C-alpha cells in the first residue's frame, strides 16, 4: 500500500491532518465499504456472505520527517469525533405502541421503557492507531474512538473494526481525519 504524506493545515500552531479518502479507495477494506449517508462519507460492514464483522485499514501516513512527538486524535468531518450512526430495522414506536394503545394497556406499572425499546444487542466500533519509526508501524494504541494519545513516531495507520449484531443492523462510521499537534 502506498504511503500518503502529511498535509500541514496550520504551521503557526503545529496542527496537521491526514485525510484517508474513503470514497476514492484509500486503504484496505476487509468486508467494509464506503457509503453515502446524509450527504456525508461513511464506512460500514458489507455483511458479505452473512459475515457481520469488517475491518478497514487506512493508508500508512508518513509525516515526512524523522520520528517526532505528537498528540494524535481522530476527528469527524464536522465534529470533534467521528459520528457512529446505527442504521437498520428494529423496534419502532408503532410496533410497540399501536394506536389506540395507552400506557395503562401496555402494563406501565410492570413494564419499563428499556424492556419495550431496547435493542437486544447493538453494533460495536473500535479504532486502533498504529504508529512507529518504521513502515509499516507495529506499535498501537486502542480506544481511539473515544481517546487521544501522545506518541513518538513518523508513520501512522488507523484500523477501524465494525461488528454488527444482525444482518439488518449496520454501524456507519463517519469519514475521519487524523489530526496531529506538536
C-alpha positions as CSV (number, residue, x, y, z in Angstrom):
1,X,0.0,0.0,0.0
2,X,1.4,3.4,-1.0
3,X,2.2,5.8,1.8
4,X,0.5,9.2,2.0
5,X,2.2,12.4,3.2
6,X,1.1,14.8,5.8
7,X,-0.8,17.9,4.9
8,X,0.0,20.8,7.1
9,X,-3.0,23.0,7.8
10,X,-1.7,25.4,10.5
11,X,2.1,25.9,10.7
12,X,1.8,28.5,13.4
13,X,0.2,26.1,15.9
14,X,1.7,22.8,14.8
15,X,-1.6,21.3,13.5
16,X,-1.5,18.8,10.7
17,X,-4.0,16.4,9.3
18,X,-4.3,13.2,7.2
19,X,-7.4,12.5,5.0
20,X,-7.9,8.8,4.3
21,X,-10.4,9.4,1.4
22,X,-12.8,6.5,1.9
23,X,-14.6,7.4,-1.3
24,X,-11.6,7.0,-3.6
25,X,-10.4,3.7,-2.4
26,X,-7.7,4.8,0.1
27,X,-6.8,2.0,2.5
28,X,-7.7,-1.7,2.6
29,X,-11.2,-3.0,3.1
30,X,-11.9,-6.4,4.6
31,X,-15.7,-6.8,4.4
32,X,-16.2,-3.0,4.7
33,X,-17.3,-0.4,2.1
34,X,-17.7,3.3,1.5
35,X,-21.4,4.6,1.6
36,X,-23.0,8.0,1.4
37,X,-25.4,8.7,4.3
38,X,-27.0,12.2,4.8
39,X,-24.7,13.5,2.1
40,X,-21.6,12.5,4.1
41,X,-18.9,9.8,3.5
42,X,-19.3,6.8,5.9
43,X,-17.7,3.4,6.3
44,X,-19.8,0.3,7.1
45,X,-19.5,-3.5,7.2
46,X,-20.6,-5.1,3.9
47,X,-22.2,-8.2,5.5
48,X,-20.7,-10.2,2.7
49,X,-21.9,-13.9,2.8
50,X,-23.5,-13.2,6.2
51,X,-20.3,-12.1,7.9
52,X,-21.1,-9.4,10.4
53,X,-17.6,-8.2,11.1
54,X,-15.4,-5.9,9.0
55,X,-12.1,-4.2,9.2
56,X,-10.8,-1.1,7.4
57,X,-7.1,-0.2,7.4
58,X,-6.1,3.3,6.3
59,X,-3.1,4.0,4.1
60,X,0.1,4.4,6.1
61,X,0.7,8.1,6.6
62,X,4.3,9.4,6.6
63,X,5.0,12.7,8.4
64,X,8.0,13.2,6.1
65,X,10.4,13.9,8.9
66,X,12.1,11.7,11.5
67,X,10.1,10.3,14.4
68,X,8.7,13.2,16.4
69,X,6.4,13.5,19.4
70,X,2.7,14.2,18.6
71,X,-0.7,14.5,20.3
72,X,-2.8,12.4,17.9
73,X,-6.6,12.2,17.7
74,X,-9.3,11.1,15.3
75,X,-11.9,13.7,14.3
76,X,-15.0,13.6,12.2
77,X,-15.8,15.7,9.1
78,X,-17.5,18.5,11.1
79,X,-17.3,17.2,14.7
80,X,-14.8,16.6,17.5
81,X,-15.1,12.9,16.9
82,X,-16.3,10.7,14.1
83,X,-20.1,10.1,14.3
84,X,-21.1,6.5,14.6
85,X,-24.7,6.0,13.4
86,X,-26.8,2.9,13.8
87,X,-29.0,2.2,10.7
88,X,-31.4,-0.6,10.1
89,X,-34.6,-2.3,11.2
90,X,-35.6,-2.8,14.8
91,X,-38.2,-1.7,17.3
92,X,-40.3,1.2,16.3
93,X,-42.9,3.2,18.3
94,X,-45.7,1.9,16.1
95,X,-44.6,-1.7,16.5
96,X,-44.6,-1.4,20.3
97,X,-47.4,1.1,21.0
98,X,-50.0,0.6,18.3
99,X,-52.9,3.0,18.2
100,X,-55.1,3.1,20.3
101,X,-52.8,1.6,23.0
102,X,-52.3,3.5,26.2
103,X,-49.6,3.3,28.9
104,X,-52.1,1.5,31.0
105,X,-52.8,-1.1,28.4
106,X,-49.1,-1.7,28.0
107,X,-48.7,-2.5,31.7
108,X,-46.6,0.6,32.5
109,X,-46.6,-0.4,36.2
110,X,-44.6,-3.6,35.4
111,X,-43.0,-2.8,32.1
112,X,-40.1,-0.4,31.7
113,X,-39.1,1.8,28.7
114,X,-35.9,-0.3,28.4
115,X,-37.9,-3.5,28.2
116,X,-40.1,-2.1,25.4
117,X,-37.5,-0.4,23.2
118,X,-34.0,-1.7,23.9
119,X,-32.0,-3.5,21.2
120,X,-31.1,-7.0,22.2
121,X,-27.6,-6.2,21.1
122,X,-26.1,-3.2,19.4
123,X,-23.1,-2.9,17.0
124,X,-19.6,-2.1,18.2
125,X,-16.9,0.0,16.6
126,X,-13.3,0.1,17.7
127,X,-10.5,2.3,16.4
128,X,-6.8,1.4,16.7
129,X,-3.9,3.7,15.9
130,X,-0.7,2.1,14.7
131,X,2.5,4.2,15.0
132,X,6.2,3.7,14.7
133,X,9.6,5.0,13.4
134,X,9.5,2.4,10.5
135,X,6.9,1.4,8.0
136,X,4.6,-0.4,8.4
137,X,4.2,0.8,12.0
138,X,3.7,-2.0,14.6
139,X,3.1,-0.2,17.9
140,X,-0.5,0.6,18.6
141,X,-3.0,2.3,20.9
142,X,-6.6,1.2,21.3
143,X,-9.8,3.1,22.2
144,X,-9.0,5.9,19.7
145,X,-12.8,6.1,19.1
146,X,-13.0,7.9,22.5
147,X,-9.4,9.0,23.3
148,X,-6.4,10.9,22.0
149,X,-2.8,9.8,22.6
150,X,0.7,11.2,22.7
151,X,3.2,9.1,20.8
152,X,6.6,9.5,19.1
153,X,6.6,8.2,15.5
154,X,7.0,9.0,11.9
155,X,4.4,6.6,10.4
156,X,0.8,6.2,11.3
157,X,-2.1,4.0,10.3
158,X,-5.7,3.7,11.5
159,X,-7.7,0.5,11.8
160,X,-11.5,0.5,12.3
161,X,-13.3,-2.7,13.3
162,X,-17.0,-2.9,12.9
163,X,-19.1,-5.7,14.5
164,X,-22.8,-5.6,13.7
165,X,-25.2,-7.8,15.8
166,X,-27.6,-8.9,12.9
167,X,-27.8,-8.6,9.2
168,X,-30.5,-5.9,9.4
169,X,-28.4,-3.5,11.5
170,X,-25.4,-1.5,10.4
171,X,-22.9,0.7,12.3
172,X,-22.0,3.6,10.0
173,X,-18.6,5.3,10.8
174,X,-18.2,8.9,9.6
175,X,-15.2,9.6,7.4
176,X,-12.4,10.6,9.8
177,X,-9.3,12.8,9.8
178,X,-6.2,12.0,11.7
179,X,-5.0,15.2,13.5
180,X,-1.6,15.9,15.0
181,X,-0.4,18.6,17.4
182,X,3.1,19.2,18.5
